[in-house]
Structures are given as structure tokens and as C-alpha cells.
């Protein structure tokens, strides 16, 4: 297959952009990526748009990509709309890779954008309720929360304010890991403290305030063992990537010294595995496939961006990516293995907890961080000598795991 490169990539600051439109955010990301790649809109041969909130929050149920792109200067080329829950942006990126490998064009765009902060916050939270089989909601919910049975819940560790049922599911996953492997709430807090500290040096991050482990533990509870800083916020933002074949790089005159190779691009969907079959976990299987495609092993990875909609997500995913042995994600985090300067820094961007989580922009935002790291342009959060980075981005829930998972490996 043709070698595919990221020639340009950019993102907006993720956060609460109450005065900005979705189109405005998308335009900023697009123009940043075009400038980074040294190309123009006329160089693009195909475009993939990821956006979940256009329909339910803005009323644009159909053709959101064509509508957004028409307002920011892209028309006359093939446009595809992509939805894979929180993995939508990564899925758009994967389809751009596939189109280039198939010879459809030599320059492709993947762009994800969301406007989630609206006056009706409850309506915004309802977006997540569509991320599973809506015909079996109660059955789904009970199956997932039952994973956490058998763990004593300390008094006063439940919020008296409404919160998304998905946080209860994340909490159940935490409790399952706690009773199976001995993971502690302090270890989960160590992940959150690390990511909030990393975000201090990321100008694109929604939150840039450091927290200690003790401050994370003392923060307002959501549902045990999760506290507020362990959770990703509602975010607005956009991210865009320009991908090219070798021929495309030559045509647009890209700076080859700043182009990053897509060593592997993998999308997998859930299976009806059982809890006692962790070796069949969707993320683990997708990661193993990605390592094989890239000709690399977990030991070759220098930096990782993983999906931490709650801090527990990072612990689960570093184990699935084989960056830690099963059950060791918590201890590794607590002793600093995944902190800048540690064995393999994870979520140097601050992760979803701090950088923010504008659903369809999240995956491309993760890839943006890896590109910055591999180019050596990350400043105070730079991983010295980084040559290979891995991204994991999950979306929705089916059975006992994500409905869709994207794994990308990028190489310098």
C-alpha cells in the first residue's frame, strides 16, 4: 500500500466558546491545517467531516459536512459525513487514509468539529444517551453497572447533583478493575493529577490548572471512585488534518522534514466477549493489529494519547495497548511511568480530562498532539527523542466494551 503522511494538522483551543459558531471553529482548524501543510483548498481531492452534534443540537440532521464546508470555502469535491460516536474524528482520519491508499486522490482532508456548550445543558448531555442500543437502554445499563458489584461504596461519595449515566458506567468499570486487580482510588487520582499537570503547558487545553493527588481525591464526588476532575468536560472545538501520498506531498510542495508517517490506521468494532476474556478486548485486538501493520512493538512507542473520558479510561487503555501488564496500569501511573520524563509519557496534551472532549474533534486533536511531539515542537511538554506515537480513541458502548475503537501509530 502507498505510504501516507500527515502534511498538516491543526486544532482550535478546546473549551467553552459561547460566542463562536461551529463554522467559525471549523474554519480556524481548516486554515491552520492548510497553512501547516503549505497547500490551499483547491489542492484537496476529497474531504471527510465528523460531527455528532450538528443534528441534535443545531438541527442540521443531514449533510452537515457539505453545509459546514460550503461556509468555509470547500465545494465541488467528494464530501463524506462520518459518525462513530466519540471515535468519529479518528474514523474520518482512517477513511482519508483508505481513500489515499486506494488512489482516489493524493491529498485528503479529515475534519471534526463540535459545538456542545448550549444554554440547555441537559440537552447537550443527552447526546451521550445515543451512544448505545437505544432499544435496550435499561438492559445495557444494568449489564454495565453490574460489573462494579461487590465493592463497598464509602458514605458521601455520591453526588447529589444529576450526572450522566455514562459516569456511573465508568465508575462500574473502575470498581471491576479495583476488585479484579487491586487498583486503588489513589492510583486513579494519580492519572488525573498527571494529566491536569501536563495540560498546564498546552495552550490548546480547556483546563490549565494543576492538581495534586490529594486535591483530586478531595474534589466533589461524582460516583465512587470518580471525582469531578477525573471527568472530561463538555467542550467546543475543531481539529483538521491534511493527509497526502508521496505524489501529493510533491504536488503541494510540503516541507518533508515536518511530515509525519501514518504507520498504522486501524478501526475495530465490539464483539460479544465475556468479562473473563480480556484477551479479546476490542482495543487490545486493534492495537495488536496496528503494531503488526507498523512493524513495531509496544516497546518502540515513545508517547501515547489515549481516551480518558474518565481517568480510569487511561488505566484500562494503557493495559490494552500493552504499555503496562494487566492490572499494572494503576501502579505504573502512581509511580510516574506515564508522566513526562517517565518510561512512556501518556496524554502529554492533558488528555480528555483537561484538554477537553469536543466529541468528533477529539481523535484528530489526539493525533495533533502526537504530530507536535514527533516534530519536536511541544515545548515544555516535549518527550525527548520521540519517534513513534500511538493513539487510542473509543466511541459508544456495545456489550461490555466500546462500540468502535480507532488505533493509529504515527512515526517520525
C-alpha positions in Angstrom: 0.0 0.0 0.0 1.1 3.6 -0.5 2.8 5.3 2.4 0.5 8.0 3.8 1.8 11.2 5.5 0.2 13.9 7.7 1.4 17.0 5.9 -0.6 19.5 8.0 -2.6 19.4 11.2 -4.2 21.9 13.5 -6.8 22.4 16.2 -8.6 25.2 17.9 -8.4 25.7 21.7 -10.9 23.3 23.1 -13.3 24.9 25.6 -16.5 26.9 26.1 -16.7 29.1 23.0 -20.1 30.6 23.8 -19.7 33.4 21.3 -18.3 31.4 18.4 -20.2 29.3 15.8 -19.5 25.8 14.7 -18.5 27.1 11.2 -16.1 29.6 12.8 -14.3 26.8 14.8 -14.2 24.6 11.7 -12.7 27.4 9.6 -9.9 28.0 12.1 -8.9 24.4 12.2 -9.0 24.1 8.4 -7.0 27.2 7.8 -4.4 26.1 10.4 -4.0 22.7 8.8 -3.8 24.2 5.3 -1.1 26.6 6.4 0.8 23.8 8.2 0.7 21.7 5.0 1.6 24.6 2.7 -1.5 23.9 0.5 -4.7 25.5 -0.5 -8.4 24.5 -0.6 -8.0 23.8 -4.3 -5.4 21.1 -3.6 -7.9 19.0 -1.7 -9.3 16.0 -3.6 -11.7 14.6 -1.0 -13.0 15.6 2.4 -14.3 13.7 5.4 -16.4 15.5 8.0 -17.0 14.3 11.5 -19.7 15.9 13.6 -22.2 14.4 16.1 -23.9 17.5 17.4 -25.0 19.2 14.2 -28.3 17.3 14.1 -29.5 17.1 17.7 -28.1 20.5 18.9 -28.2 22.6 15.8 -30.9 20.9 13.8 -28.7 20.0 10.8 -29.7 16.4 10.7 -28.4 15.7 7.2 -25.4 16.8 5.1 -23.6 18.6 8.0 -20.3 18.3 6.2 -21.5 19.8 3.0 -23.1 22.7 4.9 -20.1 23.4 7.1 -17.6 23.1 4.3 -19.7 25.4 2.0 -19.3 28.1 4.6 -15.6 27.7 4.9 -14.7 27.5 1.2 -14.7 23.8 0.3 -17.0 22.8 -2.5 -17.0 20.7 -5.7 -15.2 17.7 -4.3 -16.5 14.5 -2.7 -17.6 15.1 0.9 -18.5 12.2 3.3 -20.1 12.5 6.7 -18.8 10.3 9.4 -20.3 9.3 12.7 -18.8 6.8 15.1 -19.6 8.4 18.5 -16.5 9.7 20.2 -14.4 7.9 17.6 -15.9 9.9 14.8 -12.9 12.1 14.1 -10.5 9.2 14.1 -12.8 7.3 11.8 -12.8 10.3 9.4 -9.0 10.2 9.5 -9.0 6.4 8.8 -11.3 6.9 5.8 -9.0 9.6 4.5 -6.1 7.2 4.8 -8.1 4.5 2.9 -9.0 6.9 0.1 -5.4 7.8 -0.5 -4.3 4.2 -0.4 -7.0 3.4 -2.9 -5.7 6.1 -5.3 -8.9 8.2 -5.2 -6.8 11.3 -4.8 -3.4 12.4 -3.5 -4.5 15.0 -0.9 -7.3 14.4 1.6 -8.9 16.3 4.4 -10.3 14.9 7.7 -12.0 17.5 9.9 -14.0 17.1 13.2 -16.0 19.9 14.8 -18.5 20.2 17.7 -20.4 23.0 19.4 -21.6 21.3 22.6 -22.0 24.2 25.0 -25.5 25.5 24.6 -28.0 27.1 27.1 -29.8 23.8 27.6 -27.0 21.8 29.2 -29.3 18.8 29.8 -29.9 18.6 26.1 -26.2 18.5 25.4 -25.7 15.7 27.9 -28.5 13.7 26.0 -26.0 13.3 23.1 -24.3 10.6 25.0 -27.5 8.6 25.6 -27.5 7.7 21.9 -24.1 6.0 22.2 -25.6 2.5 22.7 -28.5 0.4 21.6 -31.4 2.7 22.4 -33.9 -0.1 22.1 -32.3 -1.9 25.1 -31.2 1.0 27.3 -32.1 -0.5 30.7 -30.7 -3.9 29.8 -27.5 -2.2 28.5 -27.2 -0.1 31.7 -27.7 -3.0 34.1 -25.2 -5.2 32.3 -22.6 -2.5 32.5 -23.2 -1.2 36.1 -23.3 -4.8 37.4 -19.6 -5.1 36.6 -19.0 -2.9 39.7 -20.9 -5.1 42.2 -19.0 -6.3 45.2 -17.2 -3.1 46.1 -18.1 -1.2 49.2 -19.1 2.4 48.5 -17.9 4.9 51.1 -20.5 7.2 52.6 -20.6 10.7 51.0 -19.0 9.6 47.7 -22.1 10.1 45.5 -23.0 13.4 44.0 -26.4 14.9 45.0 -26.5 16.6 41.6 -27.6 14.9 38.3 -24.8 13.4 36.2 -24.6 11.4 33.0 -25.4 7.7 33.4 -22.2 7.1 31.5 -20.3 8.3 34.6 -22.0 5.5 36.5 -20.8 3.1 33.9 -17.2 4.4 34.1 -17.5 4.0 37.9 -18.6 0.4 37.4 -15.6 -0.2 35.2 -13.4 1.3 37.9 -14.9 -0.9 40.6 -14.5 -4.0 38.4 -10.8 -3.2 37.9 -10.4 -2.5 41.7 -11.8 -5.8 42.8 -10.1 -7.8 40.0 -6.6 -6.3 40.2 -6.5 -4.3 43.4 -6.4 -0.9 41.7 -7.0 1.9 44.2 -8.8 5.2 44.0 -5.5 6.9 44.7 -4.0 5.4 41.6 -6.9 6.6 39.5 -6.4 10.1 41.1 -2.7 9.9 40.1 -3.7 9.6 36.5 -6.0 12.6 36.8 -3.4 14.7 38.6 -0.8 13.8 36.0 -3.0 14.8 33.1 -4.1 18.1 34.7 -0.4 18.9 35.3 0.5 18.1 31.7 -2.2 20.4 30.5 -0.6 23.4 32.1 1.9 23.6 29.2 -0.7 23.0 26.5 -2.1 26.3 25.0 -4.9 24.4 23.3 -6.2 22.8 26.5 -9.6 23.7 28.1 -8.2 23.5 31.6 -4.7 24.5 32.5 -4.8 24.3 36.3 -2.6 21.7 38.0 -4.0 19.4 40.8 -2.3 17.2 43.3 -3.5 13.7 44.0 -4.9 14.9 47.3 -6.8 17.7 45.6 -8.3 15.2 43.1 -9.4 12.9 46.0 -10.9 15.8 47.9 -12.8 17.2 44.9 -16.6 17.0 44.7 -17.7 13.4 44.1 -19.5 12.1 41.1 -19.9 8.5 41.9 -17.3 6.3 43.7 -14.4 6.2 42.9 -14.8 9.1 40.4 -14.5 12.7 41.5 -15.1 15.8 39.3 -11.5 16.4 38.0 -11.4 12.8 36.8 -14.1 13.5 34.2 -13.9 15.1 30.7 -16.0 18.3 30.3 -18.4 19.4 27.7 -16.3 21.1 25.0 -16.5 23.1 21.8 -13.7 22.9 19.3 -12.4 21.6 15.9 -9.4 19.8 14.5 -8.3 19.1 11.0 -5.6 17.0 9.2 -4.3 17.2 5.7 -3.1 13.8 4.5 -1.0 13.0 1.4 0.6 10.3 -0.7 4.2 10.8 -1.8 2.8 12.3 -5.0 0.6 14.7 -3.1 3.5 15.9 -1.0 5.4 16.7 -4.1 2.4 18.5 -5.7 1.8 20.8 -2.8 5.4 21.3 -2.0 5.2 20.2 1.6 8.1 20.5 4.0 9.2 16.9 4.1 11.1 17.4 7.4 7.8 18.1 9.2 5.7 15.4 7.5 4.8 12.5 9.8 4.1 9.0 8.5 0.9 7.1 9.3 2.5 3.8 10.2 -0.9 2.1 11.0 -4.6 3.1 10.9 -7.0 0.5 12.4 -10.7 0.7 13.2 -12.4 -2.2 15.0 -15.9 -2.8 16.3 -17.0 -4.6 19.5 -17.6 -8.3 19.9 -19.8 -10.3 22.4 -16.9 -11.2 24.6 -17.2 -12.1 28.3 -15.6 -10.3 31.2 -13.3 -13.3 31.7 -12.0 -12.8 28.1 -9.8 -9.7 28.4 -7.5 -11.0 25.6 -10.5 -10.4 23.2 -10.9 -6.8 24.2 -11.5 -4.6 21.2 -8.7 -2.2 21.9 -6.2 -4.9 22.5 -7.0 -6.6 19.3 -7.0 -3.4 17.3 -3.6 -2.4 18.9 -2.1 -5.8 18.1 -3.1 -5.4 14.5 -1.7 -1.8 14.4 1.6 -3.0 15.8 1.8 -5.7 13.2 1.0 -3.2 10.3 3.6 -0.8 11.6 6.3 -3.4 12.2 6.6 -2.1 15.7 6.1 -3.4 19.3 4.8 -1.7 22.4 8.5 -1.2 23.5 9.1 1.0 20.4 6.4 3.5 21.5 7.7 6.8 22.9 4.5 8.7 23.6 0.7 7.9 23.7 -2.6 9.7 23.6 -5.5 7.6 24.9 -9.2 8.1 25.5 -9.7 9.2 29.1 -13.2 10.4 29.3 -12.7 9.4 32.9 -9.3 8.8 34.4 -10.0 5.1 34.6 -10.1 5.0 30.8 -6.3 5.7 30.7 -5.6 2.8 33.1 -7.7 0.4 31.0 -6.3 1.5 27.7 -2.6 1.5 28.6 -3.1 -2.1 29.5 -4.9 -2.8 26.3 -2.1 -1.2 24.3 0.4 -3.4 26.2 2.2 -0.4 27.7 1.5 -2.0 31.1 0.7 -5.5 32.1 -2.9 -6.3 33.0 -3.6 -4.8 36.5 -0.5 -2.7 36.5 -1.9 0.5 34.8 -2.7 2.0 38.2 0.7 1.2 40.0 2.6 2.4 36.9 0.7 5.7 36.9 1.2 6.2 40.6 5.0 5.7 40.4 5.2 8.1 37.4 5.8 5.8 34.5 3.3 7.7 32.3 4.4 11.2 33.4 6.6 13.4 31.3 10.1 12.2 32.0 8.8 8.7 32.8 9.1 5.4 31.0 6.4 6.3 28.4 4.6 9.6 28.7 0.8 9.3 28.2 -1.6 12.1 27.4 1.0 14.8 27.3 -1.7 17.1 26.0 -3.6 16.8 29.3 -6.0 14.1 27.9 -9.7 14.5 27.5 -10.0 15.3 31.3 -8.0 18.6 30.8 -7.6 19.3 27.1 -11.4 18.8 26.6 -13.6 16.4 24.7 -15.5 18.0 21.7 -16.6 14.6 20.6 -15.8 14.5 16.9 -12.8 16.7 17.2 -11.2 14.6 19.9 -9.5 11.9 17.9 -7.9 14.4 15.4 -6.9 16.5 18.4 -5.1 13.5 19.9 -3.3 13.0 16.6 -2.4 16.7 16.6 -0.6 16.2 19.9 1.3 13.2 18.6 2.4 15.1 15.4 3.6 18.0 17.6 5.6 15.6 19.7 7.1 13.7 16.8 8.1 17.1 15.2 9.8 18.1 18.4 7.6 21.2 18.7 5.9 20.5 22.1 8.0 22.9 24.2 7.8 22.3 27.9 5.8 19.1 27.4 8.2 17.7 24.8 9.1 14.0 25.0 12.8 13.9 24.2 13.7 11.9 21.2 10.1 10.8 20.4 10.0 8.8 17.1 6.8 6.7 17.4 3.5 7.6 19.0 0.2 5.7 19.4 -3.3 6.9 19.7 -6.4 5.1 21.1 -9.9 6.6 20.7 -13.1 4.8 21.5 -16.7 5.5 20.8 -20.1 4.3 22.1 -20.8 1.2 24.1 -21.9 -2.3 22.9 -21.8 -5.4 25.1 -19.2 -4.6 27.8 -16.8 -2.5 25.7 -16.6 0.3 23.2 -18.7 0.0 20.1 -15.9 1.4 17.9 -12.1 1.8 18.6 -9.5 3.6 16.5 -5.8 2.9 16.8 -3.2 5.0 15.0 0.5 4.7 15.1 2.5 7.7 13.8 6.2 7.6 13.0 8.8 10.4 12.5 
